[in-house]
């Protein structure tokens, strides 16, 4: 009896069949590395990248494209059903029933697939409209080969169906502590979950997390503080800093005229938020002229990533102010407003921590910690495009790659430890 030869389908089935045992293997390798001192959880780095889906970049459709295809398929389906019914009537008269033609079944299957894709792209258009993007001018596109993938910006320019894999990496020897795949562009919301999984895998949480500015959101800063984890990420305080003329002992006193030119400007060339001083006890701001800006209202916006709220402070009257031309924009012709969200204080604490030289020096290791695994997985191991389709299968494929990465590191780490102990014994 000859065994069935191993082909690509056998390998693909093996990779997807054992996704649960693979998670356990990944955990065991990590625990072994930790017991050997190769993982320390002192400083870890979190980051994401972009990997192409198993879907051609031109195999995408908009809602208008899919609606047109669905209408054509409906017409085809109705015609085939009518022909089939006529054939059934003739067969019934002859006393010999007929089977459902394959063309009808194939058309129905295509209709179901296109209808599912149309529902997805309509939801994407609705989300775009919610985020202030006109779907008529910039319609969403759905990937037809892998419906779970999303059309995202490529790392090397352009757009294509992609996934966003993430890694959390240990800073001691560069082991991968956690891996995941998202089918959305922004990975910042995945940081707290990744840190929690690291704790679950290794029995303790990291002491410090390093991440880039894109993941340095107020939500993540607050989440790390709640867990007692130090977060190192670029952050800018909106509080007036030393050297800023707005930083004065009594904010009710105006900034001297000779220092007006030194007041910070924003991207629009107007006075920046750091020119306004917040008084927490009074819950109001003071402008550079010392005029109060009391709390006015709470603004709420419902975006795809959740409901966001911020408090709005507004001057009572800017008429006659000598800084009015440098302060007010076209949208705020009469009174200047300043907004403040729920994460302002934690953002200021993070900025204060990042302003210190030791923190900046430690953060300098982030690129090596976070980017090295992605470089090896893509350039050395060749994982620039997923072979499998569907989010869950893609997650398993990414975990296979991360597990292989850690196995190589573990073997090399054990080799170094053996050489070190042999040297110690020889010199004892």
C-alpha positions in Angstrom: 0.0 0.0 0.0 1.5 3.3 -1.1 1.2 6.3 1.2 -0.4 9.5 -0.2 2.4 11.9 -1.4 2.8 15.1 0.5 1.7 18.0 -1.6 0.8 21.7 -0.9 -2.8 20.8 0.3 -1.4 18.3 2.9 0.9 21.0 4.3 -1.9 23.6 4.2 -4.3 21.2 6.1 -1.6 20.4 8.7 -0.9 24.1 9.3 -4.6 25.0 9.9 -5.6 21.7 11.7 -3.2 22.1 14.7 -3.8 25.8 15.6 -4.6 25.0 19.2 -1.6 22.7 19.9 0.5 25.4 18.1 -0.5 27.9 20.7 0.6 25.5 23.4 3.9 24.9 21.7 4.5 28.7 21.4 3.8 29.0 25.1 6.1 26.1 26.1 9.0 27.5 24.0 8.5 30.9 25.7 8.4 29.4 29.2 11.5 27.4 28.5 13.4 30.4 27.3 12.2 32.3 30.4 13.5 29.6 32.7 16.8 29.7 31.0 17.0 33.5 31.6 16.7 34.3 27.9 13.4 36.2 28.5 13.2 38.7 31.3 10.1 40.9 30.7 12.0 44.0 31.8 11.5 46.0 28.6 9.2 44.8 25.7 8.3 46.4 22.4 5.0 46.4 20.7 4.5 47.1 17.0 2.7 46.2 13.8 3.5 45.8 10.1 1.7 45.1 6.9 1.7 41.8 5.0 -0.1 41.2 1.8 -3.2 39.0 1.7 -3.6 36.1 -0.7 -5.6 38.4 -2.9 -4.6 40.2 -6.1 -4.5 44.0 -5.7 -6.8 44.3 -8.7 -9.2 41.7 -7.4 -11.2 44.3 -5.4 -14.7 45.7 -6.0 -16.7 48.7 -4.9 -20.3 48.7 -3.9 -21.3 50.0 -7.4 -19.3 47.2 -9.1 -20.9 44.5 -6.9 -24.4 45.8 -7.4 -23.9 45.6 -11.1 -22.6 42.1 -10.9 -25.4 41.1 -8.6 -28.0 42.4 -11.0 -26.4 40.4 -13.9 -26.3 37.3 -11.8 -30.0 37.7 -10.7 -30.9 37.9 -14.4 -28.8 34.8 -15.2 -30.2 32.9 -12.2 -33.8 33.7 -13.2 -33.2 32.6 -16.8 -31.5 29.3 -15.7 -34.3 28.6 -13.3 -36.9 29.2 -16.0 -35.1 26.9 -18.4 -34.8 24.3 -15.6 -38.5 24.5 -14.9 -39.4 24.1 -18.5 -37.1 21.1 -18.7 -38.7 19.6 -15.6 -42.2 20.0 -17.1 -41.1 18.2 -20.2 -39.5 15.5 -18.2 -42.5 15.1 -16.0 -44.7 14.6 -19.0 -42.2 12.0 -20.3 -42.1 10.3 -16.8 -38.4 10.9 -16.2 -37.4 13.6 -13.6 -34.4 15.8 -14.2 -31.6 16.9 -11.8 -30.8 20.5 -10.9 -28.2 21.7 -13.5 -24.8 22.6 -12.1 -25.0 26.0 -13.7 -28.0 26.9 -11.4 -26.1 25.8 -8.3 -23.0 27.7 -9.4 -24.9 30.8 -10.1 -26.6 30.6 -6.6 -23.3 30.2 -4.9 -21.8 33.2 -6.7 -24.9 35.2 -5.8 -24.4 34.4 -2.1 -20.7 35.3 -2.2 -21.3 38.6 -4.0 -24.2 39.4 -1.7 -21.8 38.8 1.3 -19.2 41.0 -0.2 -21.7 43.7 -1.0 -22.9 43.7 2.6 -19.3 44.1 3.8 -18.4 47.0 1.4 -21.7 48.8 2.3 -20.7 48.6 6.0 -17.3 49.9 5.1 -18.8 52.8 3.2 -21.1 53.6 6.2 -18.0 53.6 8.4 -16.2 55.9 6.1 -19.1 58.3 6.1 -19.1 58.1 9.9 -15.4 59.2 9.9 -16.1 62.1 7.6 -15.1 60.5 4.3 -17.4 60.9 1.3 -18.0 57.3 0.1 -19.3 58.6 -3.3 -15.9 60.2 -4.0 -13.8 57.7 -2.2 -15.7 54.4 -2.0 -14.5 51.5 0.0 -13.3 48.4 -1.8 -13.6 44.8 -0.8 -11.2 42.0 -1.6 -13.0 39.3 -3.5 -10.5 36.4 -3.1 -10.0 36.8 0.7 -13.1 38.6 2.1 -11.5 38.9 5.6 -8.6 41.0 4.2 -8.9 44.8 3.9 -7.6 47.3 1.3 -4.9 49.2 3.2 -1.9 51.3 2.4 1.2 49.3 1.5 4.5 49.9 3.3 6.1 50.5 -0.1 3.4 52.9 -1.3 0.1 52.2 -3.0 -2.9 50.2 -1.8 -3.7 46.5 -1.8 -5.6 43.8 0.2 -3.5 43.4 3.4 -3.4 42.3 7.0 -1.8 43.9 10.0 0.3 41.4 12.0 1.5 42.5 15.4 4.3 41.4 17.7 5.4 42.0 21.2 9.1 41.4 21.6 11.3 40.9 24.7 14.2 43.4 24.9 16.8 41.0 26.4 17.3 38.5 23.6 14.6 39.5 21.1 12.2 36.6 21.7 8.6 37.1 20.4 6.3 37.1 23.4 3.0 37.5 21.6 1.7 37.6 18.1 -1.6 38.4 16.4 -3.1 39.5 13.1 -5.7 42.3 12.6 -7.7 43.1 9.5 -7.6 46.8 10.1 -5.1 49.5 9.4 -4.4 50.8 13.0 -3.0 48.4 15.6 -3.0 50.8 18.5 -6.2 49.3 20.1 -4.4 45.9 20.2 -1.7 47.0 22.7 -3.5 46.3 26.0 -4.7 42.9 24.8 -1.2 41.9 23.8 0.2 42.9 27.1 -2.5 40.9 28.9 -1.7 37.8 26.8 2.0 38.1 27.7 1.0 38.1 31.4 -1.2 35.1 30.8 1.6 33.2 29.0 4.5 33.9 31.3 2.8 34.4 34.6 3.9 38.0 35.0 3.5 41.3 33.1 6.2 43.4 31.6 7.7 46.2 33.6 8.1 48.6 30.6 6.5 48.8 27.2 8.1 50.6 24.3 6.0 51.6 21.2 6.0 54.1 18.4 4.0 57.4 18.3 1.1 55.8 16.4 0.4 53.5 19.4 1.0 56.2 21.9 -2.7 57.1 22.3 -4.2 58.5 25.5 -6.2 55.3 25.9 -3.0 53.2 25.8 -1.2 55.5 28.2 -4.2 55.2 30.7 -4.4 51.4 30.2 -0.7 50.9 31.0 -0.9 53.1 34.1 -3.9 51.1 35.3 -1.8 47.9 35.0 1.2 49.5 36.7 3.3 49.3 33.5 5.7 52.0 32.4 5.0 53.2 28.9 7.7 54.8 26.8 6.3 56.5 23.7 6.7 59.9 22.1 4.3 62.3 23.8 3.9 66.0 23.7 2.6 68.0 26.7 0.2 70.9 25.9 1.1 72.5 29.1 3.4 75.6 28.7 7.0 74.5 29.2 10.0 76.5 30.5 11.1 78.8 27.7 7.5 79.4 26.6 6.5 83.0 27.4 3.1 81.6 28.4 4.7 79.8 31.3 4.3 82.4 34.0 3.7 82.6 37.7 0.3 84.2 37.5 -1.6 83.2 34.3 -4.1 86.1 34.9 -1.4 88.5 34.0 -0.8 89.0 30.2 2.4 87.9 28.4 4.6 91.0 27.9 4.3 92.4 24.3 8.0 92.0 23.6 7.6 88.2 24.0 4.6 87.8 21.8 6.7 86.7 18.8 8.1 83.8 20.9 4.7 82.3 21.6 4.5 78.8 20.0 2.4 78.5 16.8 0.4 75.5 15.5 0.4 74.0 12.0 -2.0 76.8 10.9 0.3 79.5 12.1 -2.0 80.5 15.0 -1.2 80.5 18.7 -0.7 76.8 19.8 -2.6 75.2 22.6 0.5 75.4 24.8 0.0 79.2 24.9 -3.0 78.6 27.1 -2.7 77.7 30.8 -5.1 75.3 32.5 -6.2 75.8 36.1 -7.4 72.5 37.4 -9.0 73.9 40.6 -11.0 76.5 38.6 -11.5 74.1 35.6 -10.7 76.9 33.1 -8.0 78.1 30.8 -6.3 81.5 30.7 -5.2 82.9 27.4 -1.9 84.7 26.8 -3.6 88.0 27.6 -4.7 86.6 31.0 -8.4 86.4 30.1 -10.3 83.5 31.5 -11.7 80.7 29.2 -14.3 78.8 31.3 -15.8 75.5 30.5 -18.6 75.6 28.0 -19.8 72.2 26.9 -18.9 68.5 26.2 -18.5 67.5 22.6 -19.2 63.9 21.6 -18.4 62.2 18.4 -19.3 58.6 17.5 -16.5 57.2 15.4 -15.7 53.6 14.3 -13.3 53.1 17.1 -15.9 54.2 19.7 -17.5 57.3 21.2 -15.0 60.1 21.9 -15.7 63.0 24.2 -13.8 66.2 25.1 -14.5 69.3 27.2 -14.6 72.6 25.4 -13.4 75.9 26.9 -14.1 79.2 25.3 -13.2 82.8 25.8 -16.1 85.2 26.6 -15.0 87.9 24.2 -11.9 88.3 22.0 -12.9 91.7 20.7 -10.2 94.3 21.2 -7.5 91.7 22.0 -4.2 92.8 20.4 -3.4 89.1 19.7 -6.7 88.3 17.9 -5.1 88.1 14.4 -2.5 85.6 15.7 -5.0 83.6 17.7 -8.3 83.3 15.8 -8.7 81.2 12.6 -11.4 81.5 10.0 -13.5 79.0 11.8 -13.3 80.8 15.1 -13.9 84.4 14.0 -15.1 85.8 17.4 -14.0 83.6 20.3 -11.1 81.1 20.7 -11.9 77.6 22.0 -9.6 75.0 23.6 -10.5 71.3 23.9 -9.4 68.9 26.6 -10.0 65.2 26.6 -10.0 62.7 29.4 -6.4 61.7 28.8 -4.8 65.1 29.0 -3.2 64.5 32.4 -1.8 61.0 31.6 -0.5 62.4 28.4 1.3 65.2 30.3 2.8 62.6 32.7 4.1 60.5 29.8 5.5 63.6 28.2 7.3 64.6 31.4 8.8 61.1 31.7 9.9 61.1 28.0 11.6 64.5 28.5 14.2 63.0 30.8 17.4 61.8 29.2 17.4 58.2 30.7 14.0 57.6 29.2 15.1 58.9 25.8 18.1 56.7 25.9 16.1 53.6 26.8 13.5 54.4 24.1 16.4 54.5 21.6 16.4 50.6 21.7 12.8 50.5 20.5 13.6 50.2 16.8 16.0 47.3 17.3 13.5 45.5 19.6 10.4 46.0 17.5 11.6 46.1 13.9 14.2 43.3 13.9 11.7 40.4 14.1 9.7 41.9 11.3 12.8 42.2 9.1 13.8 38.6 9.7 10.3 37.2 9.2 9.9 39.1 5.9 13.4 39.2 4.4 15.0 36.0 5.8 11.9 33.8 6.1 10.2 35.3 3.1 6.8 36.1 4.7 5.8 39.1 2.6 2.4 37.6 1.6 0.2 35.1 3.4 -0.5 31.8 1.7 -3.7 31.1 3.6 -7.0 32.9 3.4 -9.4 34.0 6.1 -8.4 35.9 9.3 -8.3 32.8 11.6 -6.1 30.8 9.2 -3.8 33.8 8.6 -3.4 34.2 12.4 -2.3 30.5 12.5 0.2 31.1 9.7 1.6 34.1 11.5 2.0 32.1 14.7 3.8 29.3 12.8 6.3 31.9 11.6 6.7 33.4 15.1 7.2 29.9 16.6 9.9 29.1 14.1 11.6 32.4 14.8 11.6 31.6 18.6 12.9 28.0 18.0 15.9 29.3 16.1 16.6 31.8 18.9 16.2 29.2 21.6 18.6 26.8 19.9 21.2 29.6 19.6 20.6 30.7 23.1 21.1 27.2 24.5 24.3 26.9 22.5 25.7 30.1 24.0 24.8 29.0 27.5 26.5 25.6 27.0 29.6 27.4 25.7 29.5 29.7 28.7 29.1 27.0 31.2 31.9 24.9 29.6 34.2 27.8 29.8 33.3 28.3 33.5 34.0 24.6 34.2 37.3 24.7 32.4 38.5 27.8 34.3 37.2 26.6 37.7 
